[in-house]
Amino acid sequence: MKHPVVAAVLLPHAPIVCPPVAGPRAPEVRATTAACAEAAQTVVAARPDALVVTAPHGPRHPLEVTVCTAERLAGDLARFGAPEVAVSLPGAPELAAAAVAAVGRVARCRPFPGGALEYSTVVPLSFLCDAGWNGPTLLVALPYPGATDPAAVGAAVAEAAAGLGLRLAVVASGDMSHRLTRDAPSGYDPEGRVFDEEVAALLAAGDLEALRGLDPVRVERAGEDCLDSLLFAAGCLGFETPGARLLSYEGPFGVGYGVAVLAAPPEPLAWSGALPELARDAIRAYVSEGRRLAPPETLPPEWHRRAPVFVTLRTPSGELRGCIGSLEPLTGNLAAETIDRAIAAATGDPRFAPVGPGEVEDLEVEVSILSPLEPVPSLEALDPARYGVVVEAGGRRGVLLPGIEGIDTPEQQVAIARRKAGIGPTEPVRLYRFTVEKAASAGVAP
């Protein structure tokens, strides 16, 4: 099943991170406010069909997971002197019903019909709305710490979204330690700073699994309310964190405010279009002049690394015209790798006649840069939208890139890779997965 989560972020919920509330103190949280806006833009850019937010306050039950089933969610920060910070979003009743059923299999769960939002959801959602989000939104409130496994609840919500075919974004609302300074709102404890530093390092590394192993005494002394929200998001993600990064951390008022991208689509490559055009130049020189193009004498910094490359050629109508690549780098840099694979795709793919000089300008050229291969134990670790696959048995290898239209399940992906390699459907195989960075250049044909 295709993984439903396309983006996930951690956002603080202290009203003071919103400039209308902060007033003259806004410069003290400028980095947090800017990071919240960046994280929200990351979510919206991922184009989710629905968004789920979990927060440590709101319609909370001590022992039960609360799933909001309202058709509309609304709230503001009027009680903090900023009624203009307001949120009004459509609910997600269909997703809510599916989530109640799925969560009910792993935890005590109750549907909640109310749609009034309090500050721990209004604050993060206000940044999402400012970034352009206006889609279906689901609120899931976790019970008190220790009453359930937040990651299992998150996994159940993701399962519900996948069952409906929804692309889901996740917002974990939470502040870090409330005990950083002598004048902190919950008093002072030196473990608060240690907790925040530890969590910030894990967020920067994308190591959500390690959150499970934090010292429970330190967690309690820190006076935090972000950990369960983070574990919920981690469960939604299956603890997979592509694109994870810490955007900011501040603690100016005795409370730690962390902003992080927990998962996001790959950022567009800075050189988008340049490698595909280098590939086209290499094909043109080879099929028109019989000349092998030399790599540029001066390379952009991004091109100096060694990595395996696939070059895919398509006709203007989108039909495959050639595809050749390697699973290990064969040359010294990306430019040389691209030139070699481009010539091979144009002239050496046994499924097609060589590309002729008259075709070169009209080809769609795509360059895919592969990550190192990662062994996987079973199909459950595959996702055809996110990962390519290598199937290996007895010296035979079948490879499929990710994101191929019409391949929606790991079973389909592996079956096709088996056939490509001549591996029987019941032969034991070794499975590997990889990710790709892609850049493409269209031809000039209409």
N, C-alpha and C positions, 0 to 999 in steps of 0.2 A: 504493500500500500504506500502511495506517495506520502511523504511527510508533510503535514498540513501547515506547519509553522514557517512563515517566511521572514519574520523579524521578531526580536524580543529585546526589551530595554528595561533598565532599572531607572526609575525617576523618584526623586524625593517628593515629599508631600507637605513640607512646612510651608504655610502660606507666604512667609516672608521671601521665598524665592521668586514670587511674582512681583514685578516692579510696582504695581499700584498699591500693594500692601506694604512693601519695603519702604517706599517713599524715599527720604533722604539717605536711608541706609542701603539703598540698592547697590551702590558700588562695592559694598562688602561681600555681596554674593554674586557679583557680575559674572564670574567664571561659571558658577552653577547655573545661572539663568541662561547663559549662552549655550552651555552644554545641553540643557534641557531642550532648547530649541533645535539643536543639531540632532539629538536623539529622536525627537518627534519627526523631524524631516526624514530621517532614515526609515522610520516606520512607514510613513506615508509613501515614500518612494518605492517601497516594496510592494505596493498595490495589494494589500490584503482585502479579502472579502468581508471579514469581520475582525473585531478586536475584542480581546478579553483583558480585563483589568482586575487585579487582585490587590486588596488593600487591608491593612490591619485594623481598621476601624469600620464604621458603617453598620449595616444590618448584620451584626455579628452574634453568633450563638456560642456559648462556651464549649459545647461538645459537638456541634454539627456544622458541616459545610453549608453555607447559604448561597444559593444560586438565584439571582434576580431574574424574574420572568416578565418584568414590566415591558410594555411596548414603547415606553419613552423614559429616558433618564435625564434628570435635570437637577442643577444645583448651582450655587454661587458662593462668593466669599463676602457677602454683605456683613456678616457678623465680625469680619476682620476689617471692616471699613472700605471694602472694595467690591461693591455690588456689580461693577462693570466686568469683573472676572466671573463670567457665567458660562455654563455648559448646558447645552440641550442637544441630545443625540437620540436617534432611534435605538430602541432596545433590540435584542436578538431572541425573540420568543422561541423560534424553532430550534436554534442552537441551545437555548436554555433548557428546553424540554429534553433534548438529547443528552445534555450534560448532566441533568438531574438523574437520568437513567444510568449513565455511565459511571458517574461519581458514586451513586448508590451501591454499586457493586464493590467499592473499595473503602467506603467510609459512610458514616451517618450523614445524611444529606436532606436538606429541606428547601423546597421552592419558596421564594419570597416575592410577593406581587408588587411591593412598593418600588417606586422609581426615583425617590428623592436621594440625591447624592450629598454626602458631607465632604469636608475639606480634603480628606485623604484620597478621594477620587477626583474631586473638582480640580485640585492643583495639577496633577499630572495630565488629566484630560484637557485642561485649558491649553497646554502646550500643543497637544495633538490637534485640537480644533484650530489653533493659530496656524498650524502647518497645513491645514486643509482637510483634516479628517472630518467626515460627516456621515460615516457608515454605521452599520449595525454594531452595537457595543454590548458586551456581556459583562456584568459584575459578578465576581465570585469572591465571597468573604470567607476566609478560613477561620476555624475555631481557635480557641486559645492554644498556645504552644504545648505540644505533647499530646493533644487530643487525637491527632491523626497524622498521617504522613503526607506533607504538602506535595512532595514529588509524585506520589501515587495519584493524588487528586489532579495535579497538572496533566499527568499522562492520560487520565480518563477524559479530561476536557479536550485534549488534542485528539483522542480517539473519536469523540463525538463530532468534532469538526471534520475529521477525515471521513467519517461515515456520511456526512452531508456534502462532501466534495468541496469544502471551503478552504481557502487560503487564509490562515489565521495569523494575526499579530498579537503579541503578549506584552502587557505593561505590568511590571512588578512595582508597586508603590511601596516605598519604605524609606525611613531615615536610619542612619547608622547609630552609633552610640549617642545617648542623651546625657552623658556624664563626662564630658571632655574637660571641663574647667570648673573652678570653684564656684562660679556663679551660674552653672548650667541648670536648666529647669528641673532636672531630676537628681541634683547633687553631683558630687565629684567622685570618680573612681579611676585610678590610674589604669585599670584594665580596659577602660573605654578606648583609650588611644591605641593600645595594643590590638584590640579587636578590630578597630577601623583599619589600621595598617595591614593587618593580616587579610581582611576581606578585600581591601583595595588591591592588594597584590594578586589575589586569586581572580578578581574580575579582570585585571589587566592581562593575566595569563589565559583567561577563558577556562579556568579550572573549576567549574561548578561542582564537580563530583567531590572535591576536597571540602566543600562547605559542610558536608555531612560529618566530617571528622573534627570540627572545631571543638575546643574544650568547652563543655557545657557550663562549667563554673564561670569561665571568662565571659561566655555569652550572657549568662544571667547578670553578672556584675556590670556588663557594658550598658545595660538598659537600652537595647536596640529594638527596632521593630521592622527590620528589613529581611531577616534571615528566612522566615517562612515564605515571604513573597518571592524571594530568590529561588528557594527550593521548588516552589510551585512552577515558576518559569522554567527551571531546569528540567522538571518532569515533563512539561509541555514539549520541550526540545529533545527529550530523550538523552539529556546531558550532552548533546552535540552543539558546539558553539562556533560555527564558521563566522569569521569576521568579528569575533569578540574583541572589545577594547574598552578600557577605562577612559572616559572623556574628561572627567574632572572629579576632584575631591576637595571639599572645604569644610571647616568647622568653626566659623567665626563667632557663633553665639552659644558655644558649648554643646552643639549638636552636630554630628557629622552628616554632611550631605554628599552622597556619592551618585554620580551619573555614569551609566555604562551601557554600551551596546552589548547585549548578551549573545545575539546572533543577528546576522544581516546578510543580504545578497552580496556577492563580490562587488567591490567598487569598480566603476568603469576604468579601464586601463588608461594611464596618462598618454600612452602612445597609440591609442585606439586608431586603427586605420593605417598606421605606418608599417607595421610588419606585413599585413595583407598586401599593401602596395609593393613592398619589397618582394613578396612572393610573386606578384603579378609581373614585376620587372624581370625576375629570374625566369619565369615561364616564357615571357616575350623574347628575351635574349636567346633562350635555348631553342625554341621551336621556329623562330624566324631567322636566326643567324647561326645556330649550332654552337653558340658560345655560352660557357658557364659563367654566370655573373659572379664577380668577386664581392665579398662583403664590403660595406663602406669602410673607409680608412678610419673615420671618427665615429664611434658608436655612442648613442645615448647611454646613460648609466644603467638603465633598465635592461639593456641588451647584452651586458657583459656576463650575465649569469649563464650557467649551463643548466639546461632542462630539456626533457624530451618534448617534441613538437609533432602535432598532426596538422596537415594541410588538407582542407576539404574544398573541393571545387563543385559548383552547381551551375546549371544553365539559368538563363534569365527567368524561366518558368519554375525554378526551384528543384529541378531533377538533378540527382547526383551525377557528377561527371568525372569524379576521381577522388580518392581519399587514401593517403599514405601517411604513416607516422611511425614513431618508435616509442618504446616504453622506457628507454634509457637515452641520455644525451650521447650523441655520436660525434659531436664537434665541440669546438671551444667556446661558442657563444650562441645566443639566440639568432643572430643574423645569419651565420653560416648554417645553423640547423634549419632555419626557415627556407633558405635557398635550396638546400639539398632535398628537403621534403616536398617543396613546391614542384621542382623538376620531376621528382618521382611520381607525384600525384598526377601530373599532366601527361607523363609519357610511360609510366611503369605500372599503372594499375591494370592488372590482367583482365578486369571486367569490362574495360572500355578501350576503344581505339585511341591512339594518342591525340591530344589536343592539337588542332591545326592553328596556323597563324591567324586565320580569320576569326577565331573564337575568343582569342585572349582578352580583348577589351570588354567583352560582354559577360565574362564569367563573374559569378559571385565567389569571392575568395575568403575563406575563413581560416584563421590560424588559432589553434588550441594548444596552450602550454600546459603540460601535465605536471601534477604534483608527484612526489614519490609514491610508489605502490604501498598500500597498507593491507596486510593479510586480514581477512575477516572470517569468523567461525561459521557463519550461516547466512541464509538469505535475509534474516531479520535486520542485519546490519547494512543492507543495501537500500538505495533509493534512486531509481532511474532518473529522477529529475535533478538530483544533487550530485550523484556519484557515477562515474564510469566504472566498468567492470572488466576484469581479466579473469578468464576461466582457463585453467591449465591442467593438463594431464599427459603424462608420458612424452614430454617435449613438444606437445601441441598447445597452441595458445589461441584463444579467441578473445577479441577486444571489442568493446562497444563504448563510445563516448556517451556522456550524459546528455539529457535534454533532447532525445530523439523523439520526434512526433510519432504517436501511436504506440510507444512503449511505456506503459504506465505501471507495471508491477515488476518486482525483482524476478519473479518466475519467468515472465516474458523475456526480460533482459538476459538472464542466464541461458535460457533455451536457445535464443538467437546466437549468443556467443558460442555455445556448444556447437551449433550447426556450422558456424563459420570456421571453427577449428577442426571439424570432422570428429568431434567427441560425441559418443553415444549418449542418449538421454539418461542412462542409468549408471554410466561409468563414474567412479569416484573422481572428484576434481578438487583442486585448490582454488580458492576464490580470493581475489584482491580487489580493492576499490581505489579510486583516485578522484581528485577534483581537477577542474580545468579553469584556466583563465582564457577567455575568448576575445578575439577582435576580428571584425569582418569588414569587407569592402565590397560594395555592390559594383556591378558592371555598368557600362554606359547605355546599354540597350533599354528602351522604354519598357 
